[in-house]
Amino acid sequence: MARLRFSEEFLESLAGLDERVEESVWKKLALVQDFPGVGSSLVEPTLRHAYGPACLKVVAAGYDVLYERGEKDADGVEVVDVLGIVSQRAVR
C-alpha cells in the first residue's frame, strides 16, 4: 500500500467541491493507494505541461485527479504525490 502525500493545490481545490464529488475523489484515491499504477497515462497536454510528464490521472465525478508515483520511503513504501484536481470541462 502506498503512502499518499497531498499538495496544497489539491487540498484547496478539493475543499471547494461538493460533498458528492469529494466522496468520489476519496474513493478513487483509496484505489490509487492500493494500486498506484491504476491511473491512466493518457493525460491532456495542458495538464501534462502543468503537472509534469510523469503524471497519471484517475477520473472522479467529472474531475481529473492528477498524481505522480514517487520513490519508496525509508520503510520501503511507495510515495504517491497527489498533485491536483481539475474539472474535465475546464480541460476540453
Summary of the structure (lengths in Angstrom):
residues: 92
radius of gyration: 12.5
end to end distance: 32.9
largest distance: 40.2
contacts: 262
relative contact order: 0.25
helix: 41%
strand: 33%
